Amino acid sequence: MIQQAEVKIKQIRELKNITQEYVAQKLGLSTRAYSKIESGETQLTINRLNEISEVLEIQPLEILGFDDKKIFNINHSTGNNGYNNIMYPDKLIQQYEETIQSLKEQIQLMKLLQDK
């Protein structure tokens, strides 16, 4: 079953840990109006898809081609010993690495302040 673009937008937004409120604010919409886009109650236009893709920092075609099965390796096959190989997009990995580095720097600063 091919997922609708609205579902893919929601999945990508959640993967990036971005709230509906944040996206709505960036688009100049109420949270409810944006929620209607993700739920399919409001038709998604090409212009709106482009705007959302900018907020999510992903190309519109990447949204349309997004496949959660490739990210989460969702399948019902056996023989994987209960482990799922999770494939993350490079940009997401980079964001996590930058966050980890920032947190390490903050910890180091806190330790310095604590020692004084």
HUVEN-V303938 format. One record per residue. RES is the residue in one letter. PHI is phi in whole degrees, -180 to 180 (* if undefined). BURIAL is # if it has 9 or more other C-alpha atoms within 8 Angstrom, else .. Layout:
[[RES,PHI,BURIAL] [RES,PHI,BURIAL]]
//
This chain:
[[M,*,.] [I,-85,.] [Q,-82,.] [Q,-71,.] [A,-58,.] [E,-62,#] [V,-66,#] [K,-65,#] [I,-60,#] [K,-62,#] [Q,-62,#] [I,-66,#] [R,-59,#] [E,-67,#] [L,-61,.] [K,-86,.] [N,58,.] [I,-110,#] [T,-85,.] [Q,-61,#] [E,-60,.] [Y,-63,.] [V,-63,#] [A,-58,#] [Q,-61,#] [K,-64,.] [L,-88,.] [G,74,.] [L,-117,#] [S,-75,#] [T,-61,#] [R,-63,.] [A,-63,#] [Y,-68,#] [S,-57,#] [K,-65,#] [I,-67,#] [E,-64,#] [S,-86,#] [G,87,#] [E,-69,.] [T,-110,.] [Q,-66,.] [L,-84,#] [T,-94,.] [I,-62,.] [N,-61,.] [R,-68,.] [L,-59,#] [N,-63,#] [E,-65,#] [I,-64,#] [S,-63,#] [E,-65,#] [V,-64,#] [L,-83,#] [E,55,.] [I,-149,#] [Q,-71,#] [P,-55,#] [L,-67,.] [E,-69,.] [I,-64,#] [L,-64,.] [G,-94,.] [F,-62,.] [D,-130,.] [D,-62,#] [K,-67,.] [K,-75,#] [I,-77,#] [F,-103,#] [N,51,#] [I,-80,.] [N,-156,.] [H,-115,.] [S,-78,.] [T,-108,.] [G,97,.] [N,-102,.] [N,56,.] [G,83,.] [Y,-102,.] [N,-112,.] [N,-82,.] [I,-103,.] [M,-107,.] [Y,-106,.] [P,-62,.] [D,-56,.] [K,-64,.] [L,-67,#] [I,-62,#] [Q,-61,.] [Q,-62,.] [Y,-66,.] [E,-63,.] [E,-66,.] [T,-65,.] [I,-62,.] [Q,-62,.] [S,-61,.] [L,-65,.] [K,-61,.] [E,-65,.] [Q,-65,.] [I,-63,.] [Q,-61,.] [L,-64,.] [M,-63,.] [K,-65,.] [L,-63,.] [L,-67,.] [Q,-68,.] [D,-71,.] [K,-80,.]]
//
